Amino acid sequence: MCYIWIIFLERYGDSVRITTSFNAETTANEIVEGINLKGKRIVITGGSSGIGLETARSLAKQGAEITLAVRNIESGKQAAEDIIKDTGNNEIHVAKLDLCKKEDIINFVSNWKGPLDILINNAGVMNLPELKLTDEGFEEQFAANYLGHFALAVGLHDALAQSGAARIVAVSSVVHLTSPVIFDDINFKFRTYDPVLAYGQAKSAVILFTVGASKYWAKDGIIANALMPGAIATNLQRHMDKETLKNWGALDDQGNRLAQPKGWKTPEQGAATSVLLAVSPLLNGISGRYFEDCNEAEIVTSNNYMKGVAQYALDSNNAERLWNTFYPVVIKWFK
C-alpha cells in the first residue's frame, strides 16, 4: 500500500501549527511506509526496549543503519538480534551509553566516525523516588532526560552537520506541564525533592533544547523537534508507586501490571510520533516545535489538560538561558 502524505497548516497565534492526516492510533510502520532509508545513519538512545525498540525496528525495515545506544549491552545485543531477525537488516549496532555518566558520553562521541543523519534522544528515567545526584552533582532525572542527551548532541554536532540535513528527535512528556525549569534550584538543593516535579522540569528542558538547537544549529542544516509519545506500558514506569499506577488504570484487580492498559497506546503507536519527526518529509525545515499524536501540539495555560505544550517550554529566552548555562559545561567534557 502506498501511503499518501498530507500536511495541513493551521494558523495558530503568530505561527502556523502543523497538523497531519495521522493520529493517536497511527503506528510507526504506517509513518515510515514508502520511505527509503538506505544509507541513513541513526543513533537511538534507549533503543533496547519500549518505544525505542519499536522506533528502531520500523526504521530498520526501511534500510537504515542503526546504532542502539544503551546502558545494558546484553539487552542491547538481544534487541539488535531481534530487529535483524524481524527486518533482515544486518546494519544494527550496539554501543554502551549511560547518560548519567560523563565518561560514557565522551567514549561514545570519541568512537563515532563519519556523518550522522538522525539522533533520536529516546532514553529516559521517570519518578525516581529519592533524590540522586550524578558524579558531577546533577539531579539524575535532569541528567538522564536532558543533560546527558544535550551533551551527546553537542559531542555529535560535527557529525550531524556533516550530514547536511540532520534531524534530532527529543522525546519529552506531557508531565512537562507540571514544572518549568527552575534555573535557581535545578538540583533541589533548597527545594524539597519531588519526583514528579523533577521529571517535569527535565522534560521541559528537553523541549527547550530543541528550541535552542533550532536557533544555534539551523545554519548547520540541523533541525530538532520534541514530542510526547503518549501513555505506553513500558519499563519507564518501574519507579512509580502502585497507587498512581492504579489511578492510571495500569493495574488489574490484583495489583498486577497490565501489558496493555485500556486507553493506552501500544509501543508501535507510541513510536509513531518519534518516527514522524525522524524521517517524514512533512517535517523538512521544521524545527523547535513540540508534537503529540503525530501533530503539533497546541499551547495550553495549565496542566489540567493532560495534553498540549506550555509556553514556558517553547520560550526562546528560557531556551537561550538553558543553552548558555550548560553548553560551557558539556564543552569542557570533550576537551
Contacts in CASP RR format, 6 or more apart in sequence:
PFRMAT RR
TARGET T0000
AUTHOR 0000-0000-0000
METHOD contacts of the structure
MODEL  1
MCYIWIIFLERYGDSVRITTSFNAETTANEIVEGINLKGKRIVITGGSSG
IGLETARSLAKQGAEITLAVRNIESGKQAAEDIIKDTGNNEIHVAKLDLC
KKEDIINFVSNWKGPLDILINNAGVMNLPELKLTDEGFEEQFAANYLGHF
ALAVGLHDALAQSGAARIVAVSSVVHLTSPVIFDDINFKFRTYDPVLAYG
QAKSAVILFTVGASKYWAKDGIIANALMPGAIATNLQRHMDKETLKNWGA
LDDQGNRLAQPKGWKTPEQGAATSVLLAVSPLLNGISGRYFEDCNEAEIV
TSNNYMKGVAQYALDSNNAERLWNTFYPVVIKWFK
1 33 0 8 1.000
2 33 0 8 1.000
2 34 0 8 1.000
3 30 0 8 1.000
3 33 0 8 1.000
3 34 0 8 1.000
4 21 0 8 1.000
5 21 0 8 1.000
5 280 0 8 1.000
5 281 0 8 1.000
5 282 0 8 1.000
6 20 0 8 1.000
6 21 0 8 1.000
7 18 0 8 1.000
7 19 0 8 1.000
7 20 0 8 1.000
7 282 0 8 1.000
8 18 0 8 1.000
8 19 0 8 1.000
8 20 0 8 1.000
8 21 0 8 1.000
9 16 0 8 1.000
9 17 0 8 1.000
9 18 0 8 1.000
9 19 0 8 1.000
10 16 0 8 1.000
10 17 0 8 1.000
10 18 0 8 1.000
10 19 0 8 1.000
11 17 0 8 1.000
12 298 0 8 1.000
12 299 0 8 1.000
17 296 0 8 1.000
17 298 0 8 1.000
18 282 0 8 1.000
18 283 0 8 1.000
18 286 0 8 1.000
18 289 0 8 1.000
18 291 0 8 1.000
18 295 0 8 1.000
18 296 0 8 1.000
19 295 0 8 1.000
19 296 0 8 1.000
20 276 0 8 1.000
20 282 0 8 1.000
20 294 0 8 1.000
20 295 0 8 1.000
22 30 0 8 1.000
22 31 0 8 1.000
22 272 0 8 1.000
22 276 0 8 1.000
22 293 0 8 1.000
22 294 0 8 1.000
22 295 0 8 1.000
23 293 0 8 1.000
23 294 0 8 1.000
23 295 0 8 1.000
24 230 0 8 1.000
24 265 0 8 1.000
24 269 0 8 1.000
24 293 0 8 1.000
24 294 0 8 1.000
25 269 0 8 1.000
26 269 0 8 1.000
26 272 0 8 1.000
26 294 0 8 1.000
27 58 0 8 1.000
27 266 0 8 1.000
27 268 0 8 1.000
27 269 0 8 1.000
27 271 0 8 1.000
27 272 0 8 1.000
28 54 0 8 1.000
28 55 0 8 1.000
28 57 0 8 1.000
28 58 0 8 1.000
28 268 0 8 1.000
28 269 0 8 1.000
28 270 0 8 1.000
28 271 0 8 1.000
28 272 0 8 1.000
28 274 0 8 1.000
28 275 0 8 1.000
29 58 0 8 1.000
29 61 0 8 1.000
29 268 0 8 1.000
30 272 0 8 1.000
31 58 0 8 1.000
31 272 0 8 1.000
31 275 0 8 1.000
31 276 0 8 1.000
31 279 0 8 1.000
31 280 0 8 1.000
31 294 0 8 1.000
32 58 0 8 1.000
32 59 0 8 1.000
32 61 0 8 1.000
32 62 0 8 1.000
32 275 0 8 1.000
32 279 0 8 1.000
34 62 0 8 1.000
35 62 0 8 1.000
35 279 0 8 1.000
35 280 0 8 1.000
35 281 0 8 1.000
36 62 0 8 1.000
36 63 0 8 1.000
37 59 0 8 1.000
37 62 0 8 1.000
37 63 0 8 1.000
37 64 0 8 1.000
37 279 0 8 1.000
38 62 0 8 1.000
38 63 0 8 1.000
38 64 0 8 1.000
39 63 0 8 1.000
39 64 0 8 1.000
39 65 0 8 1.000
39 117 0 8 1.000
40 59 0 8 1.000
40 63 0 8 1.000
40 64 0 8 1.000
40 65 0 8 1.000
40 117 0 8 1.000
40 118 0 8 1.000
40 279 0 8 1.000
41 64 0 8 1.000
41 65 0 8 1.000
41 67 0 8 1.000
41 114 0 8 1.000
41 115 0 8 1.000
41 116 0 8 1.000
41 117 0 8 1.000
41 118 0 8 1.000
41 163 0 8 1.000
42 56 0 8 1.000
42 59 0 8 1.000
42 64 0 8 1.000
42 65 0 8 1.000
42 66 0 8 1.000
42 67 0 8 1.000
42 116 0 8 1.000
42 117 0 8 1.000
42 118 0 8 1.000
42 119 0 8 1.000
42 120 0 8 1.000
42 278 0 8 1.000
43 66 0 8 1.000
43 67 0 8 1.000
43 69 0 8 1.000
43 112 0 8 1.000
43 116 0 8 1.000
43 118 0 8 1.000
43 119 0 8 1.000
43 120 0 8 1.000
43 156 0 8 1.000
44 52 0 8 1.000
44 55 0 8 1.000
44 56 0 8 1.000
44 59 0 8 1.000
44 66 0 8 1.000
44 67 0 8 1.000
44 68 0 8 1.000
44 69 0 8 1.000
44 120 0 8 1.000
44 122 0 8 1.000
45 69 0 8 1.000
45 70 0 8 1.000
45 97 0 8 1.000
45 99 0 8 1.000
45 120 0 8 1.000
45 121 0 8 1.000
45 122 0 8 1.000
45 123 0 8 1.000
45 124 0 8 1.000
45 149 0 8 1.000
45 152 0 8 1.000
46 52 0 8 1.000
46 68 0 8 1.000
46 69 0 8 1.000
46 70 0 8 1.000
46 71 0 8 1.000
46 122 0 8 1.000
46 123 0 8 1.000
46 124 0 8 1.000
47 53 0 8 1.000
47 55 0 8 1.000
47 56 0 8 1.000
47 68 0 8 1.000
47 69 0 8 1.000
47 70 0 8 1.000
47 76 0 8 1.000
47 79 0 8 1.000
47 122 0 8 1.000
47 123 0 8 1.000
48 68 0 8 1.000
48 70 0 8 1.000
48 72 0 8 1.000
48 75 0 8 1.000
48 76 0 8 1.000
48 78 0 8 1.000
48 79 0 8 1.000
49 75 0 8 1.000
49 79 0 8 1.000
49 234 0 8 1.000
49 235 0 8 1.000
50 232 0 8 1.000
50 234 0 8 1.000
50 235 0 8 1.000
50 236 0 8 1.000
50 267 0 8 1.000
51 122 0 8 1.000
51 171 0 8 1.000
51 229 0 8 1.000
51 232 0 8 1.000
51 234 0 8 1.000
51 267 0 8 1.000
51 270 0 8 1.000
51 271 0 8 1.000
51 274 0 8 1.000
52 120 0 8 1.000
52 122 0 8 1.000
52 271 0 8 1.000
52 274 0 8 1.000
53 79 0 8 1.000
53 82 0 8 1.000
53 83 0 8 1.000
53 267 0 8 1.000
54 267 0 8 1.000
54 268 0 8 1.000
54 270 0 8 1.000
54 271 0 8 1.000
55 120 0 8 1.000
55 122 0 8 1.000
55 271 0 8 1.000
55 274 0 8 1.000
55 275 0 8 1.000
55 278 0 8 1.000
56 66 0 8 1.000
56 68 0 8 1.000
56 79 0 8 1.000
56 83 0 8 1.000
56 92 0 8 1.000
57 82 0 8 1.000
57 83 0 8 1.000
57 86 0 8 1.000
57 87 0 8 1.000
58 268 0 8 1.000
58 271 0 8 1.000
58 275 0 8 1.000
59 66 0 8 1.000
59 275 0 8 1.000
59 278 0 8 1.000
59 279 0 8 1.000
60 66 0 8 1.000
60 83 0 8 1.000
60 84 0 8 1.000
60 86 0 8 1.000
60 87 0 8 1.000
60 88 0 8 1.000
60 89 0 8 1.000
60 91 0 8 1.000
60 92 0 8 1.000
61 86 0 8 1.000
61 87 0 8 1.000
61 89 0 8 1.000
62 279 0 8 1.000
63 87 0 8 1.000
63 89 0 8 1.000
63 91 0 8 1.000
64 89 0 8 1.000
64 91 0 8 1.000
64 118 0 8 1.000
65 91 0 8 1.000
65 92 0 8 1.000
65 93 0 8 1.000
66 83 0 8 1.000
66 89 0 8 1.000
66 91 0 8 1.000
66 92 0 8 1.000
66 93 0 8 1.000
67 93 0 8 1.000
67 94 0 8 1.000
67 95 0 8 1.000
68 76 0 8 1.000
68 79 0 8 1.000
68 80 0 8 1.000
68 92 0 8 1.000
68 93 0 8 1.000
68 94 0 8 1.000
68 95 0 8 1.000
69 95 0 8 1.000
69 96 0 8 1.000
69 97 0 8 1.000
69 108 0 8 1.000
69 123 0 8 1.000
69 152 0 8 1.000
70 76 0 8 1.000
70 79 0 8 1.000
70 94 0 8 1.000
70 95 0 8 1.000
70 96 0 8 1.000
70 97 0 8 1.000
70 123 0 8 1.000
71 96 0 8 1.000
71 97 0 8 1.000
71 98 0 8 1.000
71 123 0 8 1.000
73 94 0 8 1.000
73 96 0 8 1.000
76 94 0 8 1.000
77 94 0 8 1.000
79 94 0 8 1.000
80 92 0 8 1.000
80 93 0 8 1.000
80 94 0 8 1.000
83 89 0 8 1.000
83 92 0 8 1.000
84 90 0 8 1.000
84 92 0 8 1.000
95 108 0 8 1.000
95 111 0 8 1.000
96 104 0 8 1.000
96 107 0 8 1.000
96 108 0 8 1.000
97 104 0 8 1.000
97 105 0 8 1.000
97 108 0 8 1.000
97 123 0 8 1.000
97 152 0 8 1.000
98 104 0 8 1.000
99 105 0 8 1.000
99 123 0 8 1.000
99 124 0 8 1.000
99 143 0 8 1.000
99 144 0 8 1.000
99 147 0 8 1.000
99 148 0 8 1.000
99 149 0 8 1.000
99 152 0 8 1.000
100 134 0 8 1.000
100 140 0 8 1.000
100 143 0 8 1.000
100 144 0 8 1.000
100 148 0 8 1.000
101 134 0 8 1.000
101 135 0 8 1.000
102 134 0 8 1.000
102 135 0 8 1.000
102 136 0 8 1.000
102 151 0 8 1.000
102 333 0 8 1.000
105 148 0 8 1.000
105 151 0 8 1.000
105 152 0 8 1.000
105 155 0 8 1.000
105 333 0 8 1.000
106 333 0 8 1.000
106 334 0 8 1.000
108 152 0 8 1.000
109 152 0 8 1.000
109 155 0 8 1.000
109 156 0 8 1.000
109 334 0 8 1.000
112 156 0 8 1.000
112 159 0 8 1.000
114 159 0 8 1.000
114 162 0 8 1.000
115 159 0 8 1.000
115 160 0 8 1.000
115 162 0 8 1.000
115 163 0 8 1.000
115 164 0 8 1.000
115 166 0 8 1.000
116 156 0 8 1.000
116 159 0 8 1.000
116 160 0 8 1.000
116 162 0 8 1.000
116 163 0 8 1.000
116 166 0 8 1.000
117 163 0 8 1.000
117 165 0 8 1.000
117 166 0 8 1.000
117 167 0 8 1.000
118 166 0 8 1.000
118 167 0 8 1.000
118 168 0 8 1.000
118 169 0 8 1.000
118 278 0 8 1.000
118 279 0 8 1.000
119 152 0 8 1.000
119 153 0 8 1.000
119 156 0 8 1.000
119 160 0 8 1.000
119 166 0 8 1.000
119 167 0 8 1.000
119 168 0 8 1.000
119 169 0 8 1.000
120 168 0 8 1.000
120 169 0 8 1.000
120 171 0 8 1.000
120 274 0 8 1.000
120 278 0 8 1.000
121 149 0 8 1.000
121 152 0 8 1.000
121 153 0 8 1.000
121 168 0 8 1.000
121 169 0 8 1.000
121 170 0 8 1.000
121 171 0 8 1.000
121 206 0 8 1.000
122 169 0 8 1.000
122 171 0 8 1.000
122 274 0 8 1.000
123 144 0 8 1.000
123 149 0 8 1.000
124 144 0 8 1.000
124 145 0 8 1.000
124 171 0 8 1.000
124 236 0 8 1.000
125 140 0 8 1.000
125 141 0 8 1.000
125 144 0 8 1.000
125 145 0 8 1.000
125 236 0 8 1.000
125 239 0 8 1.000
126 141 0 8 1.000
126 173 0 8 1.000
126 175 0 8 1.000
126 199 0 8 1.000
126 236 0 8 1.000
126 237 0 8 1.000
126 239 0 8 1.000
126 240 0 8 1.000
127 141 0 8 1.000
127 195 0 8 1.000
127 196 0 8 1.000
127 199 0 8 1.000
127 237 0 8 1.000
127 239 0 8 1.000
127 240 0 8 1.000
128 140 0 8 1.000
128 141 0 8 1.000
128 195 0 8 1.000
128 198 0 8 1.000
128 239 0 8 1.000
129 195 0 8 1.000
129 239 0 8 1.000
129 241 0 8 1.000
130 193 0 8 1.000
131 139 0 8 1.000
131 188 0 8 1.000
131 193 0 8 1.000
131 198 0 8 1.000
132 139 0 8 1.000
132 140 0 8 1.000
133 139 0 8 1.000
133 140 0 8 1.000
133 187 0 8 1.000
134 140 0 8 1.000
134 143 0 8 1.000
136 143 0 8 1.000
137 187 0 8 1.000
138 147 0 8 1.000
138 186 0 8 1.000
138 187 0 8 1.000
139 186 0 8 1.000
139 187 0 8 1.000
139 188 0 8 1.000
139 198 0 8 1.000
139 202 0 8 1.000
141 195 0 8 1.000
141 198 0 8 1.000
141 199 0 8 1.000
141 201 0 8 1.000
141 202 0 8 1.000
142 186 0 8 1.000
142 187 0 8 1.000
142 198 0 8 1.000
142 201 0 8 1.000
142 202 0 8 1.000
142 205 0 8 1.000
144 202 0 8 1.000
145 199 0 8 1.000
145 202 0 8 1.000
145 203 0 8 1.000
145 205 0 8 1.000
145 206 0 8 1.000
146 202 0 8 1.000
146 203 0 8 1.000
146 205 0 8 1.000
146 206 0 8 1.000
146 209 0 8 1.000
147 205 0 8 1.000
147 326 0 8 1.000
147 330 0 8 1.000
148 330 0 8 1.000
149 170 0 8 1.000
149 206 0 8 1.000
149 209 0 8 1.000
150 209 0 8 1.000
150 326 0 8 1.000
150 330 0 8 1.000
151 330 0 8 1.000
151 333 0 8 1.000
153 160 0 8 1.000
153 168 0 8 1.000
153 209 0 8 1.000
153 213 0 8 1.000
154 327 0 8 1.000
154 330 0 8 1.000
154 331 0 8 1.000
154 334 0 8 1.000
155 330 0 8 1.000
155 334 0 8 1.000
157 217 0 8 1.000
157 220 0 8 1.000
157 222 0 8 1.000
160 166 0 8 1.000
160 168 0 8 1.000
160 217 0 8 1.000
160 220 0 8 1.000
160 222 0 8 1.000
161 217 0 8 1.000
161 220 0 8 1.000
161 221 0 8 1.000
161 222 0 8 1.000
164 220 0 8 1.000
164 221 0 8 1.000
164 222 0 8 1.000
165 221 0 8 1.000
166 220 0 8 1.000
166 221 0 8 1.000
166 222 0 8 1.000
166 223 0 8 1.000
167 222 0 8 1.000
167 223 0 8 1.000
167 224 0 8 1.000
167 225 0 8 1.000
167 277 0 8 1.000
167 278 0 8 1.000
167 279 0 8 1.000
167 283 0 8 1.000
168 210 0 8 1.000
168 213 0 8 1.000
168 222 0 8 1.000
168 223 0 8 1.000
168 224 0 8 1.000
168 225 0 8 1.000
169 224 0 8 1.000
169 225 0 8 1.000
169 226 0 8 1.000
169 227 0 8 1.000
169 274 0 8 1.000
169 277 0 8 1.000
169 278 0 8 1.000
170 206 0 8 1.000
170 207 0 8 1.000
170 209 0 8 1.000
170 210 0 8 1.000
170 224 0 8 1.000
170 225 0 8 1.000
170 226 0 8 1.000
170 227 0 8 1.000
171 206 0 8 1.000
171 226 0 8 1.000
171 227 0 8 1.000
171 229 0 8 1.000
171 274 0 8 1.000
172 203 0 8 1.000
172 204 0 8 1.000
172 206 0 8 1.000
172 207 0 8 1.000
172 226 0 8 1.000
172 227 0 8 1.000
172 228 0 8 1.000
172 290 0 8 1.000
172 313 0 8 1.000
173 199 0 8 1.000
173 200 0 8 1.000
173 203 0 8 1.000
173 228 0 8 1.000
173 229 0 8 1.000
174 228 0 8 1.000
174 230 0 8 1.000
174 292 0 8 1.000
174 306 0 8 1.000
174 307 0 8 1.000
174 308 0 8 1.000
175 196 0 8 1.000
175 199 0 8 1.000
175 200 0 8 1.000
175 203 0 8 1.000
176 200 0 8 1.000
176 203 0 8 1.000
176 204 0 8 1.000
176 206 0 8 1.000
176 207 0 8 1.000
176 309 0 8 1.000
176 310 0 8 1.000
176 313 0 8 1.000
177 200 0 8 1.000
177 300 0 8 1.000
177 302 0 8 1.000
177 303 0 8 1.000
177 305 0 8 1.000
177 306 0 8 1.000
177 308 0 8 1.000
177 310 0 8 1.000
178 196 0 8 1.000
178 197 0 8 1.000
178 199 0 8 1.000
178 200 0 8 1.000
178 303 0 8 1.000
179 197 0 8 1.000
179 198 0 8 1.000
179 200 0 8 1.000
179 201 0 8 1.000
179 204 0 8 1.000
180 201 0 8 1.000
180 204 0 8 1.000
180 310 0 8 1.000
180 312 0 8 1.000
180 313 0 8 1.000
180 318 0 8 1.000
181 201 0 8 1.000
181 204 0 8 1.000
181 205 0 8 1.000
181 208 0 8 1.000
181 312 0 8 1.000
181 318 0 8 1.000
181 322 0 8 1.000
182 191 0 8 1.000
182 201 0 8 1.000
183 321 0 8 1.000
183 322 0 8 1.000
183 325 0 8 1.000
185 191 0 8 1.000
186 201 0 8 1.000
188 198 0 8 1.000
195 239 0 8 1.000
204 310 0 8 1.000
204 312 0 8 1.000
204 313 0 8 1.000
205 322 0 8 1.000
206 226 0 8 1.000
207 226 0 8 1.000
207 290 0 8 1.000
207 309 0 8 1.000
207 313 0 8 1.000
207 314 0 8 1.000
208 313 0 8 1.000
208 314 0 8 1.000
208 315 0 8 1.000
208 318 0 8 1.000
208 319 0 8 1.000
208 322 0 8 1.000
208 323 0 8 1.000
209 224 0 8 1.000
209 226 0 8 1.000
209 319 0 8 1.000
209 322 0 8 1.000
209 323 0 8 1.000
210 224 0 8 1.000
210 225 0 8 1.000
210 226 0 8 1.000
210 287 0 8 1.000
210 288 0 8 1.000
210 289 0 8 1.000
210 290 0 8 1.000
211 288 0 8 1.000
211 313 0 8 1.000
211 314 0 8 1.000
211 315 0 8 1.000
211 316 0 8 1.000
211 318 0 8 1.000
211 319 0 8 1.000
212 224 0 8 1.000
212 288 0 8 1.000
212 316 0 8 1.000
212 319 0 8 1.000
212 320 0 8 1.000
212 322 0 8 1.000
212 323 0 8 1.000
213 222 0 8 1.000
213 223 0 8 1.000
213 224 0 8 1.000
213 287 0 8 1.000
213 288 0 8 1.000
214 223 0 8 1.000
214 224 0 8 1.000
214 287 0 8 1.000
214 288 0 8 1.000
215 316 0 8 1.000
215 319 0 8 1.000
215 320 0 8 1.000
216 323 0 8 1.000
217 224 0 8 1.000
218 287 0 8 1.000
222 287 0 8 1.000
223 283 0 8 1.000
223 285 0 8 1.000
223 286 0 8 1.000
223 287 0 8 1.000
223 288 0 8 1.000
224 287 0 8 1.000
224 288 0 8 1.000
225 277 0 8 1.000
225 283 0 8 1.000
225 286 0 8 1.000
225 287 0 8 1.000
225 288 0 8 1.000
225 289 0 8 1.000
225 290 0 8 1.000
225 291 0 8 1.000
226 288 0 8 1.000
226 289 0 8 1.000
226 290 0 8 1.000
226 291 0 8 1.000
227 273 0 8 1.000
227 274 0 8 1.000
227 277 0 8 1.000
227 290 0 8 1.000
227 291 0 8 1.000
227 292 0 8 1.000
228 273 0 8 1.000
228 290 0 8 1.000
228 291 0 8 1.000
228 292 0 8 1.000
228 297 0 8 1.000
228 307 0 8 1.000
228 308 0 8 1.000
229 265 0 8 1.000
229 270 0 8 1.000
229 271 0 8 1.000
229 273 0 8 1.000
229 274 0 8 1.000
230 264 0 8 1.000
230 265 0 8 1.000
230 270 0 8 1.000
230 292 0 8 1.000
230 293 0 8 1.000
231 248 0 8 1.000
231 261 0 8 1.000
231 263 0 8 1.000
231 264 0 8 1.000
231 265 0 8 1.000
232 264 0 8 1.000
232 265 0 8 1.000
232 266 0 8 1.000
232 267 0 8 1.000
232 269 0 8 1.000
232 270 0 8 1.000
233 250 0 8 1.000
233 257 0 8 1.000
233 258 0 8 1.000
233 259 0 8 1.000
233 260 0 8 1.000
233 261 0 8 1.000
233 264 0 8 1.000
234 267 0 8 1.000
237 245 0 8 1.000
237 250 0 8 1.000
237 257 0 8 1.000
242 251 0 8 1.000
242 255 0 8 1.000
245 251 0 8 1.000
245 257 0 8 1.000
246 255 0 8 1.000
248 261 0 8 1.000
249 258 0 8 1.000
249 261 0 8 1.000
249 262 0 8 1.000
250 257 0 8 1.000
250 258 0 8 1.000
250 261 0 8 1.000
250 264 0 8 1.000
251 257 0 8 1.000
251 258 0 8 1.000
252 258 0 8 1.000
260 266 0 8 1.000
272 294 0 8 1.000
273 291 0 8 1.000
273 292 0 8 1.000
273 293 0 8 1.000
273 294 0 8 1.000
276 282 0 8 1.000
276 283 0 8 1.000
276 291 0 8 1.000
276 294 0 8 1.000
277 283 0 8 1.000
277 291 0 8 1.000
288 314 0 8 1.000
289 296 0 8 1.000
289 314 0 8 1.000
290 296 0 8 1.000
290 297 0 8 1.000
290 308 0 8 1.000
290 309 0 8 1.000
290 313 0 8 1.000
290 314 0 8 1.000
291 297 0 8 1.000
292 307 0 8 1.000
292 308 0 8 1.000
292 309 0 8 1.000
297 307 0 8 1.000
297 308 0 8 1.000
297 309 0 8 1.000
298 308 0 8 1.000
298 309 0 8 1.000
299 308 0 8 1.000
299 309 0 8 1.000
299 310 0 8 1.000
299 311 0 8 1.000
299 314 0 8 1.000
300 307 0 8 1.000
300 308 0 8 1.000
300 309 0 8 1.000
300 310 0 8 1.000
301 311 0 8 1.000
303 310 0 8 1.000
312 318 0 8 1.000
END
